[in-house]
Each structure stands twice: as structure tokens, then as C-alpha cells.
């Protein structure tokens, strides 16, 4: 079971990373509704090249780490990362799903924007699913 979960999570992270690399190289598909705003009239600030690169690389790195934990790869990683990495990943994505109570997460106040609708339908459930699957990996190690 952990190997199947690691494959699912790896493919999810590769897909998310690919979207961010697409945006990094100038793609604009889907970019108009992935940033929180107060309303749909306000034009969202699009992050620059460096933050987009960091996110894309981070997502890919997490995917490779998950694949390594699923025993498909055999990278030597520091003991502390091997022991606590899955906890950190699960925590990050569960906290993201819960949100910051204004623009992001299940408990956000501003829900009527394009981002708010997409966050409720797609982004927060995806983050919660990633968190839960990561916890399952932890429990079945």
C-alpha cells in the first residue's frame, strides 16, 4: 500500500510542478484564478520568476522524496529528513487545507472570487488529500 500511495503522490507532485514550470516559462493558462484577491475586479499580483521556480522545484523535490520513501529510489538522505520529512509534508498540506481564515482554505471568509471557488472545489481538497495520504504512508512505514 505505501508504494501505491507513493506513486499517486509522486505523480500529483510532478503534475503540480509541471504546471509551475509552465508558468515559469511564460505560460498563462489557468493563472488568472490561482491567486487570492478580495474580489474579481482586483487584478492579482503574479509572483516573479524566482518564487515560481522555488515552488516548482520544491514540488518536484517533494515528489522525489515521496518516491524515495516508497522504495522506488534509493537516495541517501540525512537521518533527520528520513525520520521527520513525511510529518513536515503532511503538516504543510493539512495546514494549507485548513487555511488562514481569510482567503485560503476550507474556513476562508472570501469565497465568491474565482480563486475562492477554485480553492473550495479543487485546491483545499487536494491539499487535504495529500496530507491524509502522507499520514497513511507514515502509519504504514
TORVEXRO-387644 format. One line per field, with one value per residue (C-alpha): residue number from 1; residue in one letter; x, y, z. Coordinates in steps of 0.001 Angstrom, whole numbers. Layout:
nr: NUM  ...
rest: A  ...
x: X  ...
y: Y  ...
z: Z  ...
This chain:
nr: 1  2  3  4  5  6  7  8  9  10  11  12  13  14  15  16  17  18  19  20  21  22  23  24  25  26  27  28  29  30  31  32  33  34  35  36  37  38  39  40  41  42  43  44  45  46  47  48  49  50  51  52  53  54  55  56  57  58  59  60  61  62  63  64  65  66  67  68  69  70  71  72  73  74  75  76  77  78  79  80  81  82  83  84  85  86  87  88  89  90  91  92  93  94  95  96  97  98  99  100  101  102  103  104  105  106  107  108  109  110  111  112  113  114  115  116  117  118  119  120  121  122  123  124  125  126  127  128  129  130  131  132  133  134  135  136  137  138  139  140  141
rest: X  X  X  X  X  X  X  X  X  X  X  X  X  X  X  X  X  X  X  X  X  X  X  X  X  X  X  X  X  X  X  X  X  X  X  X  X  X  X  X  X  X  X  X  X  X  X  X  X  X  X  X  X  X  X  X  X  X  X  X  X  X  X  X  X  X  X  X  X  X  X  X  X  X  X  X  X  X  X  X  X  X  X  X  X  X  X  X  X  X  X  X  X  X  X  X  X  X  X  X  X  X  X  X  X  X  X  X  X  X  X  X  X  X  X  X  X  X  X  X  X  X  X  X  X  X  X  X  X  X  X  X  X  X  X  X  X  X  X  X  X
x: 0  2718  4238  928  388  3910  3242  -13  1645  4684  2501  489  3623  5106  1878  1798  5476  4951  2192  4503  7357  4882  4075  7777  8444  5653  2541  -639  -3278  -5053  -3011  -5909  -7644  -4839  -4111  -6358  -7930  -10567  -12835  -12679  -12180  -8790  -6042  -3926  -211  1611  4770  8056  10355  12329  9354  7741  10994  11254  7702  8123  11442  10097  7109  9357  11726  8846  7674  11121  11367  7999  9125  12306  10249  8142  11364  11336  14501  17485  18814  20780  19203  20060  18620  16516  14948  14269  12640  10619  10159  6777  5484  6534  4893  1659  1634  2215  -601  -3122  -2447  -2840  -6194  -7406  -6192  -5547  -9278  -9489  -8539  -7283  -8520  -11789  -12501  -11887  -14243  -13839  -15335  -17017  -13912  -12562  -9790  -12209  -14419  -11428  -9914  -13094  -13566  -10002  -7049  -8066  -9436  -6236  -4097  -6166  -5883  -2106  -1931  -4073  -2196  1088  -213  -1198  2366  3665  1386  2277  6071
y: 0  2589  2008  2695  5814  6996  6599  8559  11322  11408  11800  14514  16457  16049  17381  20366  21028  20879  23487  25797  25274  26049  29350  29947  29809  32236  30092  31801  29047  28816  31557  34019  32043  30702  33830  35044  38507  40497  40438  39576  43219  43400  42064  39558  40109  37400  36138  36625  34096  33274  32442  30401  28497  27816  26434  24327  22910  22333  20392  18240  17651  16606  14198  12625  12406  10619  8222  7562  6806  4416  2493  3219  5297  4808  8274  8593  11345  12708  10770  13685  14186  10488  10372  13625  14592  12935  14614  18013  17358  16151  19153  21683  20366  19875  23393  24687  22878  24418  27810  31215  32004  34924  33962  30369  27006  25415  28060  31170  34147  35396  32572  34288  35115  32895  31795  31214  28957  27011  26775  25269  22845  21838  23299  22707  19185  18322  19608  17660  14509  14916  15367  12304  10103  11215  10329  6898  6493  7398  4871  2048  2557
z: 0  785  -2639  -4410  -2312  -3072  -6810  -6558  -4543  -6832  -9930  -8182  -7270  -10750  -12270  -9901  -10521  -14295  -14081  -12125  -14600  -17403  -15680  -15082  -18824  -19665  -19843  -18702  -18894  -15553  -13948  -13616  -10884  -8707  -6645  -3832  -4197  -2311  -5356  -9046  -10036  -8304  -10576  -8630  -8262  -10174  -8451  -10240  -11807  -8651  -6364  -9148  -9656  -5904  -5769  -8930  -7711  -4214  -5502  -7676  -4756  -2507  -5198  -5465  -1665  -1533  -4268  -2292  830  -1258  -2014  -5741  -5481  -3261  -2463  723  2767  6209  9152  10413  6970  6590  10015  10019  6353  5890  9058  7709  4329  5929  8266  5489  3327  6133  7414  3837  3564  6823  5648  7102  7568  5117  1547  1640  2920  3921  6557  4418  4580  989  -1096  -4038  -6130  -8922  -6608  -3718  -5825  -7178  -3712  -2301  -5219  -6028  -4119  -499  -1113  -2994  -118  2411  275  45  3823  4513  2040  3581  7057  5724  4441  7908  9592  7214  7311
